């Protein structure tokens, strides 16, 4: 149709070999996942990435998920794809996957939080950072409010309403990475990506 822009040629866009290898290793429809990343990234160079594949069990059904982070010079690109369950039955018995991408300006990323879980901390090995961690990234789209009854510092206080106090935390997306389930290399890659993203935000 006249006036319509030409479709994007995804075959002309290349991703870093390491990112492609990690997508292939995850094994969740790698050609589809690579294309949705290409469509979101476009011509920008990818400087760091993280690929996380997870399998969950939902009402006797096995569902696979994949989340990909890709940091360019200006944006954090997040892609998520998973198996689609159609309650209407319109898709019949065919396999269906849904894929969503979101692009966040690096200047809008408010925080990168790492929560390390360490078993037997009394025998912690320096440099190991434990065997499990949760990576949480916030950019203000979703905020969590934790409220608790207000505390009174007066030891002679006999009660009364002291209101509430709490914290507001941005946790738009969180990933749990376990060395036991995914290998130490996966944990190290997540830590490396978090370090790179942390140094790139707020510019």
N, CA, C and O of each residue as an XYZ file, in Angstrom:
812
protein
N       0.843     -1.189      0.000
C       0.000      0.000      0.000
C       0.876      1.237      0.000
O       1.865      1.304      0.730
N       0.518      2.209     -0.812
C       1.315      3.410     -0.932
C       1.351      4.160      0.385
O       0.348      4.260      1.092
N       2.519      4.683      0.700
C       2.679      5.455      1.920
C       2.999      4.634      3.143
O       3.366      5.198      4.175
N       2.875      3.320      3.070
C       3.175      2.463      4.208
C       4.678      2.236      4.288
O       5.314      2.017      3.257
N       5.274      2.281      5.496
C       6.704      2.022      5.617
C       7.022      0.576      5.285
O       6.210     -0.327      5.487
N       8.236      0.383      4.766
C       8.659     -0.968      4.431
C       8.832     -1.792      5.709
O       9.292     -1.261      6.720
N       8.477     -3.063      5.684
C       8.637     -3.891      6.879
C      10.113     -4.012      7.267
O      11.000     -3.974      6.415
N      10.351     -4.157      8.566
C      11.715     -4.282      9.054
C      12.276     -5.637      8.640
O      11.634     -6.669      8.833
N      13.456     -5.627      8.081
C      14.119     -6.867      7.684
C      14.926     -7.375      8.865
O      16.063     -6.953      9.077
N      14.336     -8.282      9.635
C      15.010     -8.772     10.835
C      16.257     -9.574     10.508
O      17.160     -9.693     11.336
N      16.308    -10.124      9.304
C      17.493    -10.905      8.929
C      18.709    -10.011      8.755
O      19.843    -10.489      8.761
N      18.472     -8.711      8.600
C      19.590     -7.777      8.431
C      20.127     -7.278      9.767
O      21.151     -6.596      9.810
N      19.438     -7.618     10.859
C      19.865     -7.199     12.198
C      20.584     -8.357     12.868
O      20.087     -9.483     12.876
N      21.739     -8.083     13.423
C      22.505     -9.144     14.077
C      22.614     -8.854     15.565
O      22.729     -7.702     15.983
N      22.577     -9.914     16.353
C      22.768     -9.827     17.794
C      24.170    -10.323     18.132
O      24.755    -11.079     17.356
N      24.712     -9.921     19.256
C      26.023    -10.443     19.663
C      26.011    -11.969     19.726
O      25.008    -12.577     20.100
N      27.131    -12.574     19.358
C      27.202    -14.033     19.353
C      26.893    -14.617     20.728
O      26.240    -15.656     20.827
N      27.357    -13.957     21.786
C      27.121    -14.479     23.134
C      25.634    -14.474     23.485
O      25.143    -15.402     24.127
N      24.915    -13.428     23.063
C      23.476    -13.368     23.313
C      22.755    -14.450     22.526
O      21.883    -15.132     23.065
N      23.107    -14.613     21.268
C      22.496    -15.661     20.448
C      22.748    -17.041     21.038
O      21.853    -17.885     21.061
N      23.979    -17.272     21.520
C      24.321    -18.567     22.110
C      23.510    -18.831     23.375
O      23.072    -19.958     23.605
N      23.304    -17.794     24.201
C      22.526    -17.971     25.428
C      21.053    -18.236     25.118
O      20.405    -19.023     25.807
N      20.521    -17.578     24.079
C      19.138    -17.833     23.674
C      19.009    -19.264     23.161
O      18.047    -19.957     23.489
N      19.968    -19.706     22.363
C      19.949    -21.085     21.862
C      20.043    -22.081     23.013
O      19.365    -23.109     23.008
N      20.879    -21.776     23.991
C      21.086    -22.675     25.127
C      19.814    -22.805     25.960
O      19.516    -23.878     26.484
N      19.066    -21.705     26.079
C      17.824    -21.750     26.840
C      16.811    -22.696     26.194
O      16.044    -23.360     26.892
N      16.810    -22.756     24.861
C      16.008    -23.750     24.162
C      14.536    -23.438     24.004
O      13.771    -24.304     23.580
N      14.112    -22.215     24.336
C      12.703    -21.879     24.189
C      12.508    -21.133     22.868
O      12.736    -19.925     22.801
N      12.097    -21.832     21.839
C      11.852    -21.270     20.512
C      12.890    -20.180     20.183
O      12.533    -19.012     20.027
N      14.147    -20.555     20.081
C      15.215    -19.554     19.946
C      15.073    -18.613     18.748
O      15.430    -17.439     18.844
N      14.558    -19.110     17.626
C      14.397    -18.231     16.467
C      13.378    -17.138     16.758
O      13.578    -15.986     16.375
N      12.286    -17.492     17.435
C      11.253    -16.515     17.795
C      11.809    -15.495     18.795
O      11.627    -14.290     18.622
N      12.481    -15.977     19.831
C      13.015    -15.083     20.859
C      14.043    -14.124     20.257
O      14.042    -12.930     20.559
N      14.914    -14.655     19.407
C      15.917    -13.796     18.773
C      15.251    -12.704     17.944
O      15.708    -11.560     17.950
N      14.184    -13.040     17.236
C      13.514    -12.049     16.389
C      12.820    -10.964     17.206
O      12.834     -9.796     16.815
N      12.209    -11.333     18.339
C      11.533    -10.286     19.118
C      12.561     -9.345     19.746
O      12.287     -8.159     19.930
N      13.741     -9.872     20.073
C      14.812     -9.004     20.574
C      15.296     -8.084     19.461
O      15.484     -6.888     19.683
N      15.497     -8.628     18.276
C      15.943     -7.816     17.139
C      14.945     -6.709     16.833
O      15.334     -5.568     16.582
N      13.654     -7.045     16.854
C      12.630     -6.062     16.539
C      12.635     -4.911     17.544
O      12.368     -3.766     17.180
N      12.938     -5.216     18.808
C      12.949     -4.179     19.845
C      14.246     -3.391     19.847
O      14.228     -2.174     20.035
N      15.362     -4.058     19.643
C      16.678     -3.410     19.701
C      16.945     -2.596     18.444
O      17.500     -1.499     18.512
N      16.551     -3.134     17.302
C      16.813     -2.449     16.036
C      18.296     -2.382     15.742
O      19.013     -3.374     15.874
N      18.750     -1.207     15.342
C      20.141     -1.048     14.925
C      21.078     -0.761     16.093
O      22.290     -0.671     15.897
N      20.541     -0.615     17.306
C      21.395     -0.306     18.451
C      22.280     -1.489     18.816
O      21.902     -2.648     18.643
N      23.460     -1.171     19.324
C      24.384     -2.205     19.771
C      23.996     -2.681     21.162
O      23.638     -1.876     22.021
N      24.066     -3.991     21.385
C      23.802     -4.567     22.695
C      25.126     -4.716     23.427
O      26.033     -5.404     22.959
N      25.227     -4.058     24.590
C      26.479     -4.072     25.347
C      26.512     -5.158     26.416
O      27.583     -5.666     26.747
N      25.360     -5.514     26.956
C      25.310     -6.611     27.931
C      23.922     -7.223     27.888
O      22.974     -6.608     27.400
N      23.812     -8.443     28.403
C      22.531     -9.139     28.339
C      22.449    -10.182     29.442
O      23.445    -10.545     30.068
N      21.227    -10.648     29.657
C      20.981    -11.758     30.576
C      19.794    -12.544     30.043
O      18.757    -11.968     29.716
N      19.947    -13.859     29.957
C      18.881    -14.743     29.490
C      18.527    -15.684     30.635
O      19.400    -16.351     31.191
N      17.252    -15.736     30.982
C      16.818    -16.580     32.096
C      15.621    -17.405     31.660
O      14.575    -16.860     31.309
N      15.778    -18.721     31.684
C      14.698    -19.631     31.301
C      14.208    -20.345     32.550
O      15.000    -20.740     33.406
N      12.881    -20.507     32.645
C      12.297    -21.131     33.831
C      11.123    -21.993     33.417
O      10.392    -21.650     32.488
N      10.939    -23.105     34.097
C       9.795    -23.985     33.880
C       8.959    -24.017     35.144
O       9.487    -24.248     36.232
N       7.656    -23.786     35.013
C       6.762    -23.813     36.161
C       5.645    -24.826     35.910
O       5.389    -25.231     34.777
N       4.998    -25.215     36.990
C       3.904    -26.178     36.913
C       2.637    -25.484     37.383
O       2.567    -25.013     38.518
N       1.631    -25.420     36.511
C       0.399    -24.699     36.790
C      -0.795    -25.606     36.529
O      -1.120    -25.906     35.381
N      -1.448    -26.043     37.612
C      -2.629    -26.900     37.504
C      -2.367    -28.093     36.573
O      -3.081    -28.320     35.597
N      -1.346    -28.821     36.909
C      -0.965    -30.038     36.178
C      -0.453    -29.765     34.766
O      -0.263    -30.696     33.983
N      -0.230    -28.495     34.440
C       0.323    -28.148     33.129
C       1.739    -27.625     33.308
O       2.027    -26.887     34.250
N       2.604    -28.009     32.408
C       3.987    -27.531     32.417
C       4.083    -26.315     31.512
O       3.731    -26.376     30.334
N       4.567    -25.203     32.074
C       4.680    -23.982     31.282
C       6.124    -23.511     31.320
O       6.764    -23.496     32.372
N       6.619    -23.129     30.165
C       7.985    -22.619     30.059
C       7.955    -21.105     29.881
O       7.057    -20.548     29.250
N       8.961    -20.463     30.454
C       9.072    -19.006     30.358
C      10.513    -18.660     30.021
O      11.441    -19.374     30.401
N      10.686    -17.579     29.319
C      12.031    -17.057     29.095
C      11.973    -15.539     29.213
O      11.065    -14.892     28.691
N      12.945    -14.995     29.899
C      13.078    -13.546     30.040
C      14.473    -13.164     29.568
O      15.464    -13.788     29.946
N      14.535    -12.128     28.735
C      15.820    -11.668     28.210
C      15.956    -10.179     28.509
O      15.067     -9.387     28.195
N      17.078     -9.809     29.116
C      17.445     -8.407     29.290
C      18.545     -8.090     28.291
O      19.484     -8.869     28.128
N      18.430     -6.956     27.625
C      19.492     -6.505     26.716
C      19.704     -5.012     26.954
O      18.776     -4.214     26.822
N      20.927     -4.646     27.302
C      21.222     -3.222     27.521
C      21.922     -2.644     26.312
O      22.980     -3.121     25.899
N      21.319     -1.610     25.749
C      21.962     -0.871     24.668
C      22.598      0.380     25.277
O      22.684      0.508     26.498
N      23.032      1.281     24.438
C      23.633      2.502     24.948
C      22.627      3.457     25.557
O      23.001      4.359     26.306
N      21.340      3.268     25.240
C      20.317      4.204     25.723
C      19.155      3.538     26.436
O      18.420      4.209     27.160
N      18.966      2.228     26.252
C      17.755      1.584     26.742
C      18.049      0.246     27.405
O      19.058     -0.407     27.136
N      17.125     -0.133     28.282
C      17.056     -1.502     28.777
C      15.880     -2.161     28.069
O      14.733     -1.751     28.250
N      16.161     -3.173     27.270
C      15.125     -3.894     26.543
C      14.827     -5.187     27.300
O      15.726     -5.978     27.584
N      13.562     -5.382     27.617
C      13.137     -6.585     28.334
C      12.164     -7.349     27.448
O      11.165     -6.800     26.985
N      12.465     -8.607     27.222
C      11.583     -9.468     26.436
C      11.174    -10.658     27.289
O      11.992    -11.252     27.991
N       9.904    -10.990     27.214
C       9.411    -12.158     27.952
C       8.513    -12.969     27.030
O       7.644    -12.421     26.352
N       8.728    -14.255     27.011
C       7.908    -15.145     26.194
C       7.543    -16.364     27.025
O       8.346    -16.855     27.818
N       6.327    -16.841     26.834
C       5.925    -18.048     27.546
C       4.838    -18.784     26.781
O       4.285    -18.279     25.804
N       4.545    -19.991     27.253
C       3.495    -20.793     26.647
C       2.143    -20.166     26.966
O       1.922    -19.659     28.066
N       1.251    -20.207     25.996
C      -0.048    -19.560     26.130
C      -1.128    -20.617     26.326
O      -1.248    -21.572     25.558
N      -1.912    -20.410     27.388
C      -3.027    -21.305     27.643
C      -4.312    -20.596     27.247
O      -4.655    -19.567     27.829
N      -5.023    -21.132     26.270
C      -6.227    -20.508     25.738
C      -7.459    -21.164     26.361
O      -7.851    -22.249     25.932
N      -8.085    -20.529     27.369
C      -9.244    -21.151     28.022
C     -10.443    -21.314     27.103
O     -11.313    -22.144     27.368
N     -10.504    -20.542     26.031
C     -11.651    -20.643     25.123
C     -11.539    -21.846     24.199
O     -12.523    -22.282     23.602
N     -10.322    -22.378     24.089
C     -10.114    -23.512     23.200
C     -10.066    -23.133     21.744
O     -10.099    -24.009     20.879
N      -9.987    -21.835     21.444
C     -10.018    -21.382     20.053
C      -8.795    -21.840     19.287
O      -8.851    -22.010     18.069
N      -7.689    -22.042     19.990
C      -6.468    -22.450     19.295
C      -6.350    -23.967     19.170
O      -5.370    -24.469     18.619
N      -7.340    -24.699     19.677
C      -7.293    -26.144     19.580
C      -6.127    -26.715     20.359
O      -5.808    -26.238     21.448
N      -5.500    -27.718     19.813
C      -4.377    -28.369     20.492
C      -3.028    -27.836     20.029
O      -1.990    -28.379     20.406
N      -3.026    -26.790     19.223
C      -1.773    -26.245     18.722
C      -0.986    -25.553     19.822
O      -1.563    -24.968     20.738
N       0.320    -25.624     19.724
C       1.170    -24.879     20.647
C       1.110    -23.398     20.297
O       1.165    -23.027     19.125
N       0.998    -22.559     21.317
C       0.944    -21.116     21.124
C       1.868    -20.466     22.140
O       1.882    -20.849     23.310
N       2.632    -19.491     21.697
C       3.513    -18.739     22.588
C       3.177    -17.263     22.478
O       2.826    -16.771     21.405
N       3.287    -16.561     23.600
C       3.125    -15.113     23.586
C       4.470    -14.485     23.907
O       5.239    -15.012     24.711
N       4.743    -13.367     23.279
C       6.029    -12.684     23.485
C       5.767    -11.184     23.617
O       5.056    -10.588     22.807
N       6.354    -10.592     24.649
C       6.171     -9.169     24.914
C       7.525     -8.515     25.125
O       8.399     -9.093     25.772
N       7.707     -7.321     24.588
C       8.931     -6.569     24.835
C       8.577     -5.216     25.436
O       7.520     -4.647     25.161
N       9.474     -4.726     26.248
C       9.334     -3.398     26.835
C      10.693     -2.720     26.782
O      11.717     -3.342     27.063
N      10.697     -1.450     26.422
C      11.940     -0.688     26.312
C      11.905      0.456     27.319
O      10.998      1.289     27.291
N      12.889      0.494     28.202
C      12.949      1.514     29.244
C      14.210      2.342     29.045
O      15.299      1.775     28.959
N      14.099      3.668     28.968
C      15.304      4.494     28.896
C      16.186      4.249     30.125
O      15.678      4.144     31.241
N      17.479      4.159     29.926
C      18.370      3.926     31.059
C      18.228      5.024     32.108
O      18.391      4.777     33.303
N      17.924      6.235     31.654
C      17.768      7.341     32.591
C      16.560      7.159     33.500
O      16.474      7.800     34.548
N      15.614      6.282     33.109
C      14.400      6.071     33.897
C      14.537      4.917     34.885
O      13.711      4.782     35.788
N      15.555      4.090     34.732
C      15.741      2.963     35.656
C      16.159      3.508     37.009
O      17.188      4.172     37.132
N      15.354      3.223     38.021
C      15.571      3.823     39.340
C      16.491      3.010     40.231
O      17.144      3.555     41.121
N      16.542      1.730     39.997
C      17.384      0.940     40.885
C      17.563     -0.482     40.409
O      16.715     -1.041     39.713
N      18.699     -1.059     40.805
C      19.008     -2.451     40.542
C      19.360     -3.071     41.891
O      20.346     -2.684     42.518
N      18.560     -4.023     42.329
C      18.758     -4.610     43.654
C      19.106     -6.085     43.535
O      18.474     -6.829     42.786
N      20.120     -6.496     44.283
C      20.514     -7.893     44.359
C      20.294     -8.382     45.781
O      20.789     -7.783     46.736
N      19.553     -9.468     45.918
C      19.365    -10.107     47.210
C      20.070    -11.455     47.175
O      19.660    -12.352     46.438
N      21.124    -11.603     47.965
C      21.910    -12.834     47.994
C      21.421    -13.740     49.123
O      21.186    -13.282     50.241
N      21.275    -15.005     48.824
C      20.879    -16.001     49.819
C      22.078    -16.923     50.050
O      22.594    -17.544     49.121
N      22.498    -16.993     51.294
C      23.692    -17.772     51.627
C      23.363    -18.780     52.714
O      22.978    -18.405     53.821
N      23.515    -20.054     52.398
C      23.340    -21.094     53.401
C      24.612    -21.212     54.247
O      25.724    -21.004     53.762
N      24.418    -21.547     55.503
C      25.534    -21.753     56.421
C      26.511    -20.579     56.392
O      27.691    -20.769     56.095
N      26.037    -19.368     56.694
C      26.896    -18.179     56.587
C      28.127    -18.208     57.489
O      29.105    -17.508     57.228
N      28.082    -19.021     58.557
C      29.260    -19.105     59.433
C      30.449    -19.732     58.722
O      31.593    -19.542     59.137
N      30.180    -20.491     57.634
C      31.255    -21.102     56.845
C      31.325    -20.488     55.448
O      31.725    -21.140     54.483
N      30.928    -19.215     55.363
C      30.924    -18.525     54.069
C      32.330    -18.489     53.467
O      33.310    -18.186     54.147
N      32.399    -18.805     52.179
C      33.669    -18.779     51.453
C      33.819    -17.399     50.807
O      33.002    -17.036     49.961
N      34.833    -16.627     51.180
C      35.005    -15.286     50.597
C      35.029    -15.325     49.075
O      35.707    -16.153     48.466
N      34.270    -14.410     48.475
C      34.230    -14.319     47.022
C      33.130    -15.126     46.363
O      32.925    -15.008     45.155
N      32.410    -15.952     47.132
C      31.413    -16.837     46.515
C      30.053    -16.181     46.340
O      29.317    -16.538     45.420
N      29.696    -15.222     47.207
C      28.409    -14.522     47.154
C      27.221    -15.465     47.227
O      26.152    -15.157     46.698
N      27.391    -16.594     47.866
C      26.278    -17.517     48.056
C      25.948    -18.319     46.816
O      26.659    -18.275     45.812
N      24.845    -19.058     46.909
C      24.452    -19.961     45.828
C      23.124    -19.584     45.180
O      22.645    -20.284     44.288
N      22.531    -18.481     45.626
C      21.240    -18.070     45.064
C      21.096    -16.564     45.217
O      21.603    -15.978     46.174
N      20.405    -15.943     44.275
C      20.156    -14.514     44.381
C      18.896    -14.147     43.612
O      18.448    -14.872     42.723
N      18.339    -12.997     43.981
C      17.205    -12.436     43.253
C      17.621    -11.076     42.710
O      18.091    -10.214     43.453
N      17.442    -10.896     41.411
C      17.739     -9.631     40.746
C      16.423     -8.890     40.560
O      15.508     -9.393     39.908
N      16.328     -7.694     41.133
C      15.124     -6.876     41.027
C      15.478     -5.553     40.371
O      16.427     -4.878     40.773
N      14.703     -5.191     39.356
C      14.926     -3.937     38.633
C      13.660     -3.101     38.710
O      12.566     -3.599     38.440
N      13.801     -1.838     39.076
C      12.647     -0.958     39.183
C      12.807      0.278     38.320
O      13.885      0.869     38.255
N      11.730      0.664     37.661
C      11.742      1.897     36.862
C      10.454      2.703     37.060
O      10.152      3.612     36.287
N       9.710      2.357     38.100
C       8.574      3.184     38.466
C       7.240      2.779     37.901
O       6.232      3.419     38.200
N       7.196      1.747     37.100
C       5.907      1.325     36.551
C       5.059      0.640     37.617
O       3.835      0.765     37.622
N       5.719     -0.085     38.519
C       5.034     -0.794     39.594
C       5.736     -0.464     40.898
O       6.963     -0.532     40.974
N       4.976     -0.108     41.923
C       5.537      0.168     43.241
C       4.821     -0.678     44.278
O       3.614     -0.903     44.190
N       5.579     -1.144     45.261
C       5.024     -1.936     46.351
C       5.084     -1.115     47.625
O       6.121     -0.533     47.943
N       3.984     -1.063     48.352
C       3.935     -0.337     49.614
C       3.834     -1.345     50.756
O       2.893     -2.138     50.804
N       4.794     -1.318     51.669
C       4.792     -2.185     52.840
C       4.467     -1.328     54.060
O       5.238     -0.438     54.418
N       3.319     -1.596     54.702
C       2.880     -0.811     55.851
C       2.885     -1.653     57.116
O       2.528     -2.831     57.100
N       3.299     -1.023     58.218
C       3.286     -1.646     59.528
C       2.725     -0.639     60.526
O       2.858      0.566     60.316
N       2.101     -1.106     61.608
C       1.642     -0.164     62.634
C       2.804      0.670     63.157
O       3.894      0.143     63.378
N       2.581      1.968     63.357
C       3.626      2.846     63.842
C       4.099      2.451     65.228
O       3.295      2.063     66.075
N       5.389      2.547     65.461
C       5.986      2.193     66.748
C       6.192      3.452     67.585
O       6.477      4.529     67.061
N       6.044      3.292     68.874
C       6.229      4.412     69.797
C       7.519      4.210     70.574
O       7.771      3.127     71.103
N       8.334      5.253     70.642
C       9.607      5.152     71.349
C       9.516      5.394     72.839
O      10.518      5.316     73.550
N       8.306      5.690     73.317
C       8.113      5.958     74.749
C       7.839      4.655     75.490
O       6.804      4.030     75.256
N       8.743      4.225     76.382
C       8.510      2.952     77.082
C       7.315      2.989     78.025
O       6.799      1.942     78.415
N       6.871      4.191     78.394
C       5.727      4.312     79.302
C       4.399      4.458     78.562
O       3.347      4.618     79.181
N       4.458      4.402     77.248
C       3.235      4.562     76.450
C       2.314      3.373     76.689
O       2.757      2.225     76.641
N       1.052      3.637     76.944
C       0.081      2.585     77.225
C      -0.793      2.255     76.023
O      -1.862      1.664     76.174
N      -0.364      2.618     74.885
C      -1.128      2.272     73.695
C      -1.510      3.510     72.913
O      -0.829      4.533     72.971
N      -2.574      3.409     72.205
C      -2.989      4.529     71.373
C      -2.656      4.273     69.926
O      -1.916      3.354     69.576
N      -3.224      5.111     69.108
C      -3.022      4.972     67.666
C      -1.813      5.797     67.243
O      -1.821      7.025     67.332
N      -0.791      5.117     66.789
C       0.412      5.805     66.319
C       0.498      5.828     64.791
O       1.543      6.128     64.213
N      -0.613      5.507     64.165
C      -0.623      5.544     62.713
C       0.138      4.375     62.104
O       0.315      3.328     62.725
N       0.576      4.584     60.888
C       1.308      3.541     60.174
C       2.607      4.114     59.618
O       2.721      5.311     59.352
N       3.546      3.254     59.459
C       4.799      3.632     58.815
C       5.161      2.523     57.841
O       4.749      1.374     58.003
N       5.923      2.880     56.843
C       6.247      1.861     55.855
C       7.227      2.359     54.817
O       7.813      3.434     54.943
N       7.384      1.562     53.805
C       8.317      1.880     52.738
C       7.634      1.660     51.392
O       6.737      0.828     51.257
N       8.078      2.415     50.419
C       7.626      2.240     49.041
C       8.814      1.740     48.229
O       9.858      2.390     48.180
N       8.654      0.598     47.600
C       9.745      0.006     46.823
C       9.288     -0.240     45.401
O       8.184     -0.731     45.163
N      10.137      0.102     44.470
C       9.859     -0.172     43.056
C      10.447     -1.528     42.700
O      11.653     -1.738     42.827
N       9.609     -2.435     42.261
C      10.107     -3.757     41.877
C       9.324     -4.241     40.662
O       8.514     -5.164     40.740
N       9.594     -3.588     39.547
C       8.852     -3.882     38.326
C       9.096     -5.292     37.811
O       8.204     -5.898     37.218
N      10.278     -5.812     38.028
C      10.555     -7.177     37.590
C      11.623     -7.784     38.491
O      12.573     -7.111     38.891
N      11.456     -9.046     38.800
C      12.426     -9.746     39.627
C      12.670    -11.142     39.098
O      11.736    -11.832     38.689
N      13.911    -11.555     39.105
C      14.284    -12.896     38.660
C      15.070    -13.588     39.756
O      15.965    -12.996     40.360
N      14.737    -14.829     40.009
C      15.472    -15.636     40.983
C      16.413    -16.568     40.225
O      15.986    -17.319     39.348
N      17.669    -16.512     40.566
C      18.674    -17.344     39.901
C      19.338    -18.216     40.954
O      19.829    -17.708     41.963
N      19.356    -19.506     40.730
C      19.916    -20.459     41.684
C      21.050    -21.233     41.040
O      20.898    -21.797     39.956
N      22.186    -21.253     41.719
C      23.317    -22.031     41.208
C      23.012    -23.522     41.268
O      23.501    -24.292     40.441
N      22.202    -23.932     42.246
C      21.859    -25.347     42.362
C      21.036    -25.810     41.168
O      21.237    -26.915     40.664
N      20.109    -24.967     40.713
C      19.220    -25.356     39.619
C      19.792    -25.043     38.252
O      19.578    -25.794     37.301
N      20.528    -23.925     38.141
C      20.945    -23.446     36.821
C      22.451    -23.434     36.615
O      22.923    -23.171     35.508
N      23.202    -23.711     37.654
C      24.646    -23.734     37.522
C      25.280    -22.435     37.997
O      24.665    -21.370     37.944
N      26.513    -22.540     38.458
C      27.211    -21.372     38.966
C      27.428    -20.323     37.870
O      27.423    -19.124     38.151
N      27.617    -20.764     36.633
C      27.858    -19.816     35.543
C      26.658    -18.896     35.345
O      26.832    -17.713     35.053
N      25.434    -19.423     35.501
C      24.231    -18.596     35.359
C      24.185    -17.522     36.435
O      23.808    -16.380     36.171
N      24.569    -17.895     37.650
C      24.589    -16.928     38.740
C      25.628    -15.842     38.474
O      25.366    -14.659     38.689
N      26.791    -16.244     38.012
C      27.849    -15.280     37.715
C      27.438    -14.329     36.591
O      27.752    -13.139     36.641
N      26.738    -14.847     35.575
C      26.290    -13.991     34.470
C      25.277    -12.962     34.968
O      25.291    -11.809     34.536
N      24.398    -13.386     35.882
C      23.409    -12.456     36.420
C      24.071    -11.348     37.226
O      23.675    -10.186     37.131
N      25.075    -11.702     38.017
C      25.794    -10.702     38.809
C      26.529     -9.735     37.892
O      26.545     -8.529     38.142
N      27.135    -10.258     36.833
C      27.857     -9.412     35.890
C      26.910     -8.447     35.178
O      27.235     -7.275     34.987
N      25.723     -8.952     34.782
C      24.761     -8.075     34.119
C      24.284     -6.985     35.076
O      24.192     -5.820     34.688
N      23.983     -7.350     36.312
C      23.515     -6.372     37.295
C      24.565     -5.302     37.530
O      24.232     -4.125     37.672
N      25.813     -5.694     37.574
C      26.904     -4.724     37.769
C      26.978     -3.763     36.583
O      27.147     -2.558     36.767
N      26.850     -4.297     35.366
C      26.901     -3.450     34.178
C      25.721     -2.493     34.135
O      25.893     -1.307     33.855
N      24.505     -3.006     34.414
C      23.327     -2.149     34.361
C      23.399     -1.066     35.433
O      23.051      0.088     35.182
N      23.853     -1.442     36.629
C      23.950     -0.471     37.719
C      24.847      0.704     37.358
O      24.563      1.848     37.713
N      25.928      0.410     36.652
C      26.869      1.462     36.289
C      26.378      2.311     35.118
O      26.981      3.334     34.792
N      25.269      1.878     34.479
C      24.791      2.573     33.277
C      23.552      3.420     33.511
O      23.195      4.235     32.660
N      22.885      3.244     34.653
C      21.607      3.932     34.861
C      21.823      5.336     35.396
O      22.905      5.686     35.867
N      20.765      6.130     35.311
C      20.759      7.465     35.876
C      21.558      8.483     35.098
O      21.873      9.552     35.619
N      21.892      8.169     33.855
C      22.701      9.099     33.061
C      21.808     10.108     32.337
O      22.311     10.972     31.618
